């Protein structure tokens, strides 16, 4: 089927493929011994010359050029987008006052990426309950500050989105959009624990998301 496609896509150039006229006597119904030619091959050029008339080499060349190749400029732009982060978001969705294993891992990764790229860090603490209903909320904030300071980040932006119902995924998307962030760093723990909906995450997040395995 591929041969038929290229045969229609590449018009035949009759200038390099001249017609070969066949004498009427060749189509005769008489026996071969009565034909005017001494042998069957006499009306046609030798086999080695006939191969020069083949269109296959030309078809192969056209098919080779038809292969799609990514533009170098597009590849460079995409590579730059994933290597020049200037503002990173670290969402905190669990209630562990000393941070869960996944959150600590995300904090360390965020700090390492920010240090490598000279980027800023914004931490958003999300909970469906009001602050007054979270007795260990201040302890959790102190844990966030400690883990980031251990990685060399004593200055970072802290946001609290509390008491807005069970919509952490939408809140992460809103913050990322409002602050024009370059990357969101999270642990898969947030998805496994049902704190964040993976399907909604793909819909609401306007920037790349780095999900760390457990």
VOBA-1610 file (N, C-alpha, C; in pm, whole numbers, padded with zeros to 5 digits, always signed):
BEGIN
Unk+00082-00121+00000Unk+00000+00000+00000Unk+00086+00126+00000Unk+00202+00119+00065Unk+00290+00234+00067Unk+00340+00266-00073Unk+00366+00163-00155Unk+00414+00184-00290Unk+00309+00256-00373Unk+00180+00215-00355Unk+00072+00278-00431Unk+00060+00424-00394Unk+00074+00459-00264Unk+00065+00598-00219Unk+00171+00686-00286Unk+00294+00642-00287Unk+00399+00721-00347Unk+00384+00727-00498Unk+00327+00622-00556Unk+00312+00623-00702Unk+00218+00732-00745Unk+00112+00758-00664Unk+00021+00866-00697Unk+00075+01001-00655Unk+00155+01002-00550Unk+00206+01130-00499Unk+00316+01186-00587Unk+00389+01102-00660Unk+00501+01147-00743Unk+00462+01130-00889Unk+00430+01238-00961Unk+00392+01225-01103Unk+00507+01174-01185Unk+00473+01095-01286Unk+00575+01038-01375Unk+00625+01143-01472Unk+00753+01154-01479Unk+00816+01247-01572Unk+00842+01173-01703Unk+00760+01204-01802Unk+00769+01130-01929Unk+00893+01165-02006Unk+00960+01275-01967Unk+01080+01313-02040Unk+01195+01218-02014Unk+01193+01154-01898Unk+01303+01061-01869Unk+01258+00916-01877Unk+01129+00899-01907Unk+01077+00765-01923Unk+01005+00757-02058Unk+01074+00751-02166Unk+01010+00750-02298Unk+00927+00626-02317Unk+00822+00643-02395Unk+00736+00530-02425Unk+00812+00431-02515Unk+00783+00308-02495Unk+00843+00203-02578Unk+00734+00148-02668Unk+00749+00169-02792Unk+00647+00123-02886Unk+00669-00025-02914Unk+00560-00098-02912Unk+00564-00241-02937Unk+00506-00268-03075Unk+00579-00330-03161Unk+00528-00357-03295Unk+00402-00439-03289Unk+00309-00409-03376Unk+00181-00483-03377Unk+00202-00632-03388Unk+00308-00670-03458Unk+00329-00813-03480Unk+00356-00886-03350Unk+00402-00810-03246Unk+00432-00875-03118Unk+00306-00922-03048Unk+00195-00855-03077Unk+00068-00891-03016Unk-00008-00992-03101Unk+00054-01043-03200Unk-00012-01137-03291Unk-00042-01266-03219Unk-00145-01334-03265Unk-00184-01463-03209Unk-00112-01578-03275Unk-00023-01547-03371Unk+00050-01653-03438Unk+00151-01716-03342Unk+00197-01829-03377Unk+00294-01898-03293Unk+00424-01822-03292Unk+00508-01840-03189Unk+00634-01766-03178Unk+00726-01787-03296Unk+00718-01904-03361Unk+00809-01930-03472Unk+00778-01847-03594Unk+00651-01797-03602Unk+00614-01717-03719Unk+00633-01569-03698Unk+00675-01525-03576Unk+00693-01383-03550Unk+00814-01331-03626Unk+00814-01202-03666Unk+00925-01148-03745Unk+01051-01129-03666Unk+01048-01140-03535Unk+01166-01117-03453Unk+01232-01248-03420Unk+01362-01250-03418Unk+01432-01377-03394Unk+01414-01430-03252Unk+01388-01343-03156Unk+01369-01390-03017Unk+01278-01294-02944Unk+01231-01332-02823Unk+01139-01251-02745Unk+01202-01120-02698Unk+01330-01123-02673Unk+01395-01005-02614Unk+01435-00901-02717Unk+01423-00926-02844Unk+01472-00833-02944Unk+01400-00700-02947Unk+01265-00690-02918Unk+01200-00556-02922Unk+01239-00469-02804Unk+01297-00524-02698Unk+01322-00448-02575Unk+01471-00434-02551Unk+01510-00332-02477Unk+01651-00319-02443Unk+01692-00429-02348Unk+01822-00460-02338Unk+01867-00563-02244Unk+01823-00533-02102Unk+01817-00635-02020Unk+01767-00620-01884Unk+01846-00518-01803Unk+01978-00513-01821Unk+02061-00418-01745Unk+02025-00275-01780Unk+01985-00249-01906Unk+01945-00113-01944Unk+01805-00084-01896Unk+01720-00183-01895Unk+01583-00159-01851Unk+01579-00114-01706Unk+01671-00158-01626Unk+01673-00116-01486Unk+01696+00033-01471Unk+01760+00096-01567Unk+01784+00240-01561Unk+01654+00318-01573Unk+01550+00254-01625Unk+01423+00322-01642Unk+01335+00310-01518Unk+01380+00237-01419Unk+01298+00214-01300Unk+01274+00345-01224Unk+01152+00361-01170Unk+01119+00482-01092Unk+01143+00460-00944Unk+01183+00341-00901Unk+01202+00315-00758Unk+01307+00403-00694Unk+01425+00426-00756Unk+01523+00514-00689Unk+01467+00651-00660Unk+01389+00704-00755Unk+01333+00838-00735Unk+01228+00838-00625Unk+01148+00732-00620Unk+01046+00722-00515Unk+01111+00716-00377Unk+01217+00639-00366Unk+01286+00628-00238Unk+01341+00761-00191Unk+01393+00839-00283Unk+01449+00969-00245Unk+01338+01060-00195Unk+01224+01060-00262Unk+01114+01146-00221Unk+01061+01103-00085Unk+01048+00971-00065Unk+00999+00922+00063Unk+01092+00959+00176Unk+01222+00959+00151Unk+01318+00995+00255Unk+01305+01141+00294Unk+01281+01228+00197Unk+01268+01370+00227Unk+01137+01401+00297Unk+01037+01311+00283Unk+00906+01338+00341Unk+00901+01315+00491Unk+01004+01256+00550Unk+01006+01232+00692Unk+01007+01363+00771Unk+00916+01373+00869Unk+00908+01496+00948Unk+01021+01501+01049Unk+01089+01612+01054Unk+01197+01632+01148Unk+01168+01755+01232Unk+01186+01748+01365Unk+01159+01865+01450Unk+01253+01980+01418Unk+01198+02098+01420Unk+01280+02215+01396Unk+01373+02238+01515Unk+01497+02271+01483Unk+01596+02288+01588Unk+01558+02401+01682Unk+01497+02508+01627Unk+01458+02621+01711Unk+01350+02582+01810Unk+01254+02496+01767Unk+01148+02454+01857Unk+01204+02367+01969Unk+01295+02280+01936Unk+01357+02194+02038Unk+01432+02278+02140Unk+01505+02380+02094Unk+01581+02465+02185Unk+01490+02543+02278Unk+01377+02590+02225Unk+01283+02667+02307Unk+01226+02579+02417Unk+01187+02455+02383Unk+01132+02365+02483Unk+01237+02327+02588Unk+01360+02307+02544Unk+01467+02273+02638Unk+01493+02389+02733Unk+01491+02512+02682Unk+01513+02629+02768Unk+01402+02643+02871Unk+01277+02610+02828Unk+01164+02624+02919Unk+01176+02532+03040Unk+01244+02420+03024Unk+01258+02324+03133Unk+01392+02335+03205Unk+01466+02440+03177Unk+01595+02455+03245Unk+01617+02595+03302Unk+01519+02684+03286Unk+01533+02821+03337Unk+01410+02857+03422Unk+01398+02794+03538Unk+01288+02824+03628Unk+01326+02943+03717Unk+01238+03040+03724Unk+01264+03159+03806Unk+01172+03171+03926Unk+01061+03098+03924Unk+00967+03107+04037Unk+00899+02971+04052Unk+00922+02906+04166Unk+00870+02772+04191Unk+00764+02774+04301Unk+00668+02683+04288Unk+00561+02672+04387Unk+00570+02539+04460Unk+00565+02545+04592Unk+00563+02426+04676Unk+00430+02422+04752Unk+00335+02339+04709Unk+00207+02329+04780Unk+00218+02234+04900Unk+00156+02272+05011Unk+00150+02188+05131Unk+00003+02152+05151Unk-00032+02025+05133Unk-00172+01984+05142Unk-00199+01887+05256Unk-00095+01836+05323Unk-00117+01743+05435Unk-00119+01820+05567Unk-00171+01756+05670Unk-00184+01821+05800Unk-00077+01778+05899Unk+00019+01703+05854Unk+00126+01661+05944Unk+00203+01784+05991Unk+00205+01811+06122Unk+00273+01932+06171Unk+00422+01933+06143Unk+00480+01816+06123Unk+00623+01808+06094Unk+00650+01770+05948Unk+00545+01776+05868Unk+00546+01747+05725Unk+00563+01598+05699Unk+00487+01549+05602Unk+00495+01408+05566Unk+00624+01382+05488Unk+00656+01256+05468Unk+00777+01220+05395Unk+00775+01277+05253Unk+00658+01268+05187Unk+00646+01323+05051Unk+00664+01474+05046Unk+00608+01545+05145Unk+00621+01691+05150Unk+00765+01732+05176Unk+00833+01660+05266Unk+00974+01692+05291Unk+01059+01669+05166Unk+01028+01564+05094Unk+01100+01537+04970Unk+01076+01647+04866Unk+00951+01692+04857Unk+00918+01799+04763Unk+00986+01930+04803Unk+00995+01956+04935Unk+01061+02078+04982Unk+01209+02076+04948Unk+01274+01962+04968Unk+01417+01951+04937Unk+01442+01966+04787Unk+01355+01906+04704Unk+01370+01917+04559Unk+01347+02059+04511Unk+01246+02124+04567Unk+01218+02264+04530Unk+01337+02353+04562Unk+01394+02334+04680Unk+01509+02414+04721Unk+01629+02389+04630Unk+01653+02263+04593Unk+01766+02231+04506Unk+01750+02294+04368Unk+01629+02287+04313Unk+01605+02345+04180Unk+01616+02497+04185Unk+01562+02556+04291Unk+01568+02702+04304Unk+01712+02750+04319Unk+01790+02678+04395Unk+01930+02716+04413Unk+02007+02704+04281Unk+01980+02598+04205Unk+02050+02577+04079Unk+02016+02684+03976Unk+01891+02730+03976Unk+01847+02826+03875Unk+01837+02969+03927Unk+01873+02991+04054Unk+01861+03124+04111Unk+01717+03171+04116Unk+01625+03081+04149Unk+01482+03109+04144Unk+01425+03143+04281Unk+01305+03197+04281Unk+01230+03226+04402Unk+01138+03109+04435Unk+01099+03100+04562Unk+01009+02993+04607Unk+00887+03055+04674Unk+00772+03003+04635Unk+00647+03038+04704Unk+00588+02911+04761Unk+00553+02915+04890Unk+00490+02803+04957Unk+00344+02838+04981Unk+00254+02748+04941Unk+00112+02770+04968Unk+00061+02655+05054Unk+00010+02690+05174Unk-00045+02592+05266Unk-00196+02590+05246Unk-00247+02471+05214Unk-00388+02458+05177Unk-00458+02363+05273Unk-00574+02406+05323Unk-00656+02318+05407Unk-00800+02365+05399Unk-00891+02270+05400Unk-01033+02305+05389Unk-01088+02366+05518Unk-01017+02347+05629Unk-01062+02401+05757Unk-01003+02539+05783Unk-01072+02613+05869Unk-01023+02744+05909Unk-00902+02729+06002Unk-00826+02836+06013Unk-00704+02833+06094Unk-00734+02799+06239Unk-00847+02848+06289Unk-00883+02823+06428Unk-00908+02675+06456Unk-00939+02599+06352Unk-00966+02455+06369Unk-00842+02370+06348Unk-00727+02433+06332Unk-00601+02361+06310Unk-00503+02398+06421Unk-00509+02328+06535Unk-00427+02365+06650Unk-00276+02356+06625Unk-00233+02273+06531Unk-00090+02256+06506Unk-00046+02327+06378Unk-00126+02424+06337Unk-00096+02495+06214Unk+00037+02572+06223Unk+00059+02639+06335Unk+00183+02715+06352Unk+00305+02623+06356Unk+00288+02505+06413Unk+00397+02408+06415Unk+00432+02364+06273Unk+00329+02348+06192Unk+00353+02309+06053Unk+00428+02418+05977Unk+00390+02544+05998Unk+00461+02654+05932Unk+00607+02660+05976Unk+00630+02634+06105Unk+00767+02633+06155Unk+00847+02520+06090Unk+00784+02407+06063Unk+00851+02296+05998Unk+00888+02331+05854Unk+00798+02401+05786Unk+00827+02444+05649Unk+00948+02536+05646Unk+00949+02633+05739Unk+01062+02726+05744Unk+01193+02653+05774Unk+01188+02555+05863Unk+01309+02484+05902Unk+01365+02403+05785Unk+01280+02330+05715Unk+01326+02245+05605Unk+01384+02329+05491Unk+01324+02441+05460Unk+01376+02525+05353Unk+01504+02597+05396Unk+01510+02639+05523Unk+01632+02707+05570Unk+01750+02610+05573Unk+01723+02482+05599Unk+01829+02382+05596Unk+01889+02369+05457Unk+01810+02403+05355Unk+01858+02398+05216Unk+01910+02534+05168Unk+01914+02631+05260Unk+01968+02762+05224Unk+01866+02866+05188Unk+01736+02839+05212Unk+01632+02936+05177Unk+01561+02984+05304Unk+01607+03096+05354Unk+01543+03155+05471Unk+01437+03257+05429Unk+01446+03301+05307Unk+01349+03398+05255Unk+01270+03333+05142Unk+01141+03326+05161Unk+01050+03274+05059Unk+00912+03332+05087Unk+00827+03325+04988Unk+00692+03380+05002Unk+00600+03272+05055Unk+00521+03306+05156Unk+00430+03209+05218Unk+00286+03256+05203Unk+00203+03168+05148Unk+00060+03195+05132Unk-00020+03092+05212Unk-00130+03136+05268Unk-00220+03045+05339Unk-00358+03053+05274Unk-00404+02939+05226Unk-00539+02931+05167Unk-00616+02830+05250Unk-00678+02882+05356Unk-00748+02799+05453Unk-00897+02828+05450Unk-00975+02723+05483Unk-01119+02740+05494Unk-01190+02766+05363Unk-01138+02717+05252Unk-01202+02738+05122Unk-01266+02611+05067Unk-01289+02514+05156Unk-01352+02390+05112Unk-01250+02294+05053Unk-01303+02182+05007Unk-01217+02076+04953Unk-01188+02102+04805Unk-01098+02197+04780Unk-01062+02230+04642Unk-00913+02262+04631Unk-00825+02180+04686Unk-00682+02211+04681Unk-00626+02216+04539Unk-00676+02130+04450Unk-00624+02129+04313Unk-00653+02261+04243Unk-00775+02311+04257Unk-00811+02438+04196Unk-00731+02553+04256Unk-00706+02547+04386Unk-00629+02653+04451Unk-00486+02656+04399Unk-00427+02539+04383Unk-00290+02533+04329Unk-00286+02596+04189Unk-00385+02564+04108Unk-00391+02623+03974Unk-00409+02773+03977Unk-00493+02822+04069Unk-00516+02967+04080Unk-00388+03040+04121Unk-00318+02985+04221Unk-00195+03050+04266Unk-00089+03049+04156Unk-00075+02935+04088Unk+00023+02925+03980Unk-00008+03024+03868Unk-00135+03045+03843Unk-00176+03139+03737Unk-00157+03283+03782Unk-00199+03315+03903Unk-00191+03452+03953Unk-00046+03501+03963Unk+00043+03412+04006Unk+00183+03451+04025Unk+00270+03424+03903Unk+00208+03370+03797Unk+00282+03339+03674Unk+00403+03251+03703Unk+00379+03141+03771Unk+00486+03053+03815Unk+00541+02969+03700Unk+00663+02922+03718Unk+00730+02843+03614Unk+00721+02693+03638Unk+00706+02652+03764Unk+00706+02509+03796Unk+00639+02484+03931Unk+00559+02377+03936Unk+00498+02332+04062Unk+00564+02199+04098Unk+00612+02189+04222Unk+00679+02067+04268Unk+00592+02002+04375Unk+00557+01875+04349Unk+00473+01802+04443Unk+00518+01657+04449Unk+00476+01590+04554Unk+00499+01447+04567Unk+00375+01371+04522Unk+00395+01251+04467Unk+00283+01166+04429Unk+00199+01130+04551Unk+00256+01149+04668Unk+00184+01122+04792Unk+00056+01204+04800Unk+00060+01327+04751Unk-00058+01413+04755Unk-00171+01356+04669Unk-00136+01286+04562Unk-00237+01227+04474Unk-00286+01095+04532Unk-00193+01013+04583Unk-00232+00885+04642Unk-00322+00904+04764Unk-00298+01010+04840Unk-00378+01036+04960Unk-00509+01107+04929Unk-00535+01132+04800Unk-00660+01196+04753Unk-00668+01344+04790Unk-00557+01404+04832Unk-00559+01547+04858Unk-00568+01626+04727Unk-00507+01572+04623Unk-00505+01638+04492Unk-00558+01542+04387Unk-00643+01594+04299Unk-00700+01514+04191Unk-00609+01528+04068Unk-00556+01416+04020Unk-00462+01420+03908Unk-00528+01470+03780Unk-00654+01433+03756Unk-00722+01478+03635Unk-00746+01629+03637Unk-00790+01680+03752Unk-00811+01824+03763Unk-00677+01899+03760Unk-00573+01834+03808Unk-00441+01896+03808Unk-00399+01931+03665Unk-00422+01837+03572Unk-00387+01862+03433Unk-00472+01973+03372Unk-00591+01994+03426Unk-00682+02096+03371Unk-00653+02235+03426Unk-00618+02244+03554Unk-00606+02375+03618Unk-00465+02433+03617Unk-00362+02350+03610Unk-00226+02400+03622Unk-00179+02460+03489Unk-00140+02588+03486Unk-00097+02651+03361Unk+00052+02640+03333Unk+00126+02566+03417Unk+00271+02555+03400Unk+00312+02408+03424Unk+00436+02373+03395Unk+00480+02235+03419Unk+00469+02195+03566Unk+00442+02066+03589Unk+00431+02012+03724Unk+00530+01897+03739Unk+00611+01901+03843Unk+00705+01794+03872Unk+00647+01708+03985Unk+00608+01583+03951Unk+00552+01492+04049Unk+00663+01393+04089Unk+00697+01393+04215Unk+00805+01310+04264Unk+00751+01176+04311Unk+00813+01065+04271Unk+00769+00934+04317Unk+00798+00914+04464Unk+00721+00826+04525Unk+00740+00798+04668Unk+00860+00708+04690
//
